[in-house]
Amino acid sequence: MTLQINITPNGRMSLPVDVRKRLGLTNGGAVYLDETEDGVVLRTASQAVARAQALAAQYTGGNPDASVDAFLQRRREDSGE
């Protein structure tokens, strides 16, 4: 779906209500803007987290021992904490 969204001279723009409802932004909220070679992408916080997790999984192969929490736990065990 492609929508035209106008930007005011002071840089404000409004997302249509049906888009906000689908994205769970009915009470307001933050979106994250990524600038790409093709343009810009807006993501909700949950979409941004899911994307980061997917990128991390590419490098860890989904191995739970490759998480930050697992790393910190191993360091604690090594140091005797």
Buried (B, 14 or more C-beta within 10 A) or exposed (E): EEEEEEEEEEEEEEBEEEBBEEBEBEEEEEBEEEEEEEEEBBBBEEBBEEBEEEEEEEEEEEEEEEEEEEEEEEEEEEEEE
